Amino acid sequence: MKNNGCPPLEIYVHIPFCARKCAYCDFLSFPAGEDVQQAYTKALIKEIQALPKDERPVSSVFAGGGTPSLVKEDFIEEILDHLRKTYTFSPDAEITLEANPGTLTKEKLRRYKAAGVNRISLGLQSCEDRELALLGRIHTYRDFLESYARVREAGFSNVNIDLMFALPGQTLKTWVSTLGTVAALSPEHISAYSLIIEEGTPFSKRKLSLPDEEEEYRMYEETGAVLERYGYRQYEISNYAKEGFPCRHNIGYWKRYDYIGIGLGAASLYLGERFSNTRSMKEYLSMSGEPDKIRRERTVLTRREEMEEFMILGLRMTEGVSEQAFWQQFGEKLDEVYGKVLNKYTDMGFMEQEQGWWRFSRKGIHVSNRILAEFLE
């Protein structure tokens, strides 16, 4: 497939292994020994080799999990090597690897960098050891500081730190303390998500003392205020970056660039179709070399569904959605398709329009899920 001026291609690689399942986690992840990890790496490579050719430049690769930094660095090197043999990478491609404190060594980081990884995403979640223990994290704050220092010493100049708020027993004071402590370290990017109690997780079966709705609202508002003082700009509902460092991979998701998900349970948006890989490890290991046999939940998007995704995903970004981009993609005026919803929430003060862009107002962000649901009606 030739580029023909199309947006670039993105790649997600799922590494499902972790040292221990956290109490809040509903991701497809689990502990496994090195023999399983090695077999899985071989299956990943078979899938990569069997994927359709695409001449578009790969603008970003994101290795997520699970804990990609838990597996041997040899496996990460092999995966990236085979991706480069299959696709053409942009010279400035953003290549992110998720890592947990306590799983990084100097040698791992050296080899990641040599393999082309240029962005590390560290899962800290909190600076309070009590909160980390409650979440089921395997590390302490001191472990994080040691890992962060190693990442910087290895020469990585693009680092994200993941944080969570609205935790059991957390107060506005402890959350603001975590924010200031992390921002003072000056990572290029900070992701700050509120805890969501997912069905089937250990947290869902426990009685937790969670911050109330008003306290969570104040935590969210303080996140933007504190990080702005440290030079971070909020560019998405839960993401903040220094100038020049928004996560390009995630922006690609929100702008609906094509992406290929590789690995167990990985999702894709490719040539107007959404699909996911099987979540069965047995099936994946035996059939990864025949991608059509591991595809599940295949949906060829209708034009209307593409419009809905344009709005629902695009409005996650603080810049909002562009009337011109909507016209270019669909040949219709944005306000003629969604004017009723847009005007309704603009009149209520939850949305705003400026120079051809529609976005949530500050207070609209807090009810964004309710508003976004109306673009599906």
Backbone hydrogen bonds, N-H to C=O, Kabsch-Sander energy under -0.5 kcal/mol:
donor,donor_aa,acceptor,acceptor_aa,energy
6,C,3,N,-2.1
9,L,57,P,-2.3
10,E,258,D,-1.9
11,I,60,S,-2.1
12,Y,260,I,-2.6
13,V,62,F,-2.7
14,H,12,Y,-0.5
14,H,262,I,-2.9
15,I,13,V,-0.6
15,I,64,G,-3.2
18,C,30,F,-1.3
23,A,135,L,-2.2
24,Y,135,L,-0.6
25,C,22,C,-0.9
29,S,27,F,-1.6
30,F,16,P,-2.3
37,Q,33,G,-2.2
38,Q,34,E,-2.5
39,A,35,D,-2.1
40,Y,36,V,-2.5
41,T,37,Q,-2.2
42,K,38,Q,-2.1
43,A,39,A,-1.9
44,L,40,Y,-2.6
45,I,41,T,-2.3
46,K,42,K,-2.0
47,E,43,A,-2.2
48,I,44,L,-2.6
49,Q,45,I,-2.5
50,A,46,K,-1.3
51,L,47,E,-0.7
51,L,48,I,-1.1
55,E,1,M,-2.9
58,V,88,T,-2.8
59,S,9,L,-2.3
59,S,57,P,-0.7
60,S,9,L,-0.8
61,V,94,E,-2.6
62,F,11,I,-2.3
63,A,96,T,-2.7
64,G,13,V,-2.1
64,G,62,F,-0.8
65,G,66,G,-0.5
66,G,15,I,-0.6
67,T,17,F,-3.3
69,S,98,E,-0.8
70,L,67,T,-2.3
71,V,67,T,-0.5
71,V,68,P,-0.9
75,F,72,K,-1.1
76,I,72,K,-1.1
77,E,73,E,-2.4
78,E,74,D,-2.4
79,I,75,F,-2.3
80,L,76,I,-2.3
81,D,77,E,-2.3
82,H,78,E,-2.3
83,L,79,I,-1.9
84,R,80,L,-2.0
85,K,81,D,-1.3
86,T,82,H,-1.3
87,Y,83,L,-2.7
89,F,87,Y,-0.6
90,S,58,V,-2.5
93,A,90,S,-2.0
94,E,59,S,-2.4
95,I,93,A,-0.6
96,T,61,V,-2.9
96,T,94,E,-0.6
97,L,119,R,-2.1
98,E,63,A,-2.4
99,A,121,S,-3.0
103,T,100,N,-1.7
109,L,105,T,-2.3
110,R,106,K,-2.3
111,R,107,E,-2.3
112,Y,108,K,-2.7
113,K,109,L,-2.3
114,A,110,R,-2.0
115,A,111,R,-1.7
116,G,112,Y,-0.5
116,G,113,K,-1.2
117,V,112,Y,-2.3
118,N,95,I,-1.9
119,R,95,I,-1.7
120,I,158,N,-1.8
121,S,97,L,-2.2
122,L,120,I,-0.6
122,L,160,N,-3.1
123,G,99,A,-2.2
124,L,122,L,-1.3
124,L,162,D,-0.8
125,Q,162,D,-3.4
126,S,124,L,-1.2
129,D,127,C,-0.6
132,L,128,E,-2.3
133,A,129,D,-2.4
134,L,130,R,-1.9
135,L,131,E,-2.0
136,G,132,L,-0.9
136,G,133,A,-0.5
137,R,132,L,-2.3
144,F,140,T,-1.9
145,L,141,Y,-2.4
146,E,142,R,-2.2
147,S,143,D,-2.3
148,Y,144,F,-3.2
149,A,145,L,-2.3
150,R,146,E,-1.9
151,V,147,S,-2.4
152,R,148,Y,-2.2
153,E,149,A,-2.6
154,A,150,R,-2.0
155,G,152,R,-1.6
156,F,151,V,-1.8
160,N,120,I,-2.7
161,I,189,H,-1.5
162,D,122,L,-2.9
163,L,191,S,-2.8
164,M,125,Q,-2.3
165,F,193,Y,-2.3
169,G,209,S,-3.0
170,Q,167,L,-2.0
175,W,171,T,-2.2
176,V,172,L,-2.6
177,S,173,K,-2.0
178,T,174,T,-2.1
179,L,175,W,-2.5
180,G,176,V,-2.5
181,T,177,S,-2.4
182,V,178,T,-2.5
183,A,179,L,-2.9
184,A,180,G,-1.9
185,L,181,T,-0.5
185,L,182,V,-1.3
186,S,183,A,-1.5
188,E,159,V,-0.7
189,H,159,V,-1.8
190,I,240,Y,-2.9
191,S,161,I,-2.1
192,A,238,S,-2.7
193,Y,163,L,-2.4
195,L,165,F,-2.7
198,E,196,I,-0.9
201,T,198,E,-1.7
203,F,23,A,-2.3
204,S,201,T,-0.9
205,K,201,T,-0.6
205,K,202,P,-1.2
206,R,203,F,-1.4
208,L,206,R,-0.8
210,L,208,L,-1.2
216,E,212,D,-2.6
217,Y,213,E,-2.1
218,R,214,E,-2.2
219,M,215,E,-2.2
220,Y,216,E,-2.3
221,E,217,Y,-2.3
222,E,218,R,-2.5
223,T,219,M,-1.7
224,G,220,Y,-1.4
225,A,221,E,-1.8
226,V,222,E,-3.2
227,L,223,T,-2.3
228,E,224,G,-1.9
229,R,225,A,-1.3
230,Y,226,V,-0.8
230,Y,227,L,-0.6
231,G,228,E,-1.6
232,Y,227,L,-2.4
233,R,241,A,-3.0
235,Y,233,R,-0.6
235,Y,239,N,-1.6
236,E,239,N,-1.3
237,I,316,R,-1.7
239,N,236,E,-1.1
240,Y,190,I,-2.4
241,A,233,R,-2.3
242,K,188,E,-2.6
245,F,242,K,-2.4
248,R,246,P,-0.8
251,I,247,C,-1.9
252,G,248,R,-1.9
253,Y,249,H,-1.3
254,W,250,N,-2.1
255,K,251,I,-1.9
256,R,253,Y,-1.2
257,Y,252,G,-3.0
259,Y,269,L,-2.6
260,I,10,E,-2.4
261,G,259,Y,-0.5
262,I,12,Y,-3.3
262,I,260,I,-0.5
265,G,278,T,-2.1
266,A,263,G,-1.7
268,S,275,F,-2.8
269,L,259,Y,-2.2
270,Y,273,E,-2.9
273,E,270,Y,-1.2
274,R,299,T,-2.8
275,F,268,S,-1.6
276,S,296,R,-2.6
277,N,266,A,-2.0
278,T,294,I,-1.5
281,M,279,R,-0.6
284,Y,280,S,-2.7
285,L,281,M,-2.8
286,S,282,K,-1.5
287,M,283,E,-2.1
288,S,284,Y,-1.5
290,E,287,M,-2.2
293,K,290,E,-2.4
294,I,290,E,-0.6
294,I,291,P,-1.3
295,R,291,P,-0.8
296,R,276,S,-3.6
299,T,274,R,-2.8
301,L,272,G,-2.5
301,L,299,T,-0.7
306,E,302,T,-2.2
307,M,303,R,-2.0
308,E,304,R,-2.3
309,E,305,E,-2.4
310,F,306,E,-2.3
311,M,307,M,-1.9
312,I,308,E,-2.9
313,L,309,E,-2.7
314,G,309,E,-0.7
314,G,310,F,-1.4
315,L,311,M,-2.2
316,R,313,L,-1.4
317,M,314,G,-1.3
318,T,235,Y,-1.3
320,G,317,M,-1.1
321,V,358,W,-2.6
323,E,356,G,-3.0
326,F,322,S,-2.0
327,W,323,E,-2.2
328,Q,324,Q,-2.6
329,Q,325,A,-2.0
330,F,326,F,-2.5
331,G,327,W,-2.6
336,E,333,K,-0.6
337,V,333,K,-1.3
337,V,334,L,-0.5
338,Y,334,L,-3.0
339,G,335,D,-1.1
342,L,338,Y,-2.5
343,N,339,G,-2.9
344,K,340,K,-1.7
345,Y,341,V,-2.1
346,T,342,L,-1.8
347,D,343,N,-2.5
348,M,344,K,-1.0
349,G,346,T,-1.2
350,F,345,Y,-2.6
351,M,345,Y,-1.4
352,E,359,R,-2.7
354,E,357,W,-2.5
357,W,354,E,-1.4
358,W,321,V,-2.5
359,R,352,E,-2.4
361,S,350,F,-2.3
365,I,361,S,-1.4
365,I,362,R,-0.5
366,H,362,R,-0.5
366,H,363,K,-0.6
367,V,364,G,-1.2
368,S,365,I,-1.3
371,I,367,V,-1.8
372,L,368,S,-3.2
373,A,369,N,-1.6
374,E,370,R,-0.6
374,E,371,I,-1.4
375,F,372,L,-1.6
376,L,373,A,-1.3
377,E,374,E,-1.0
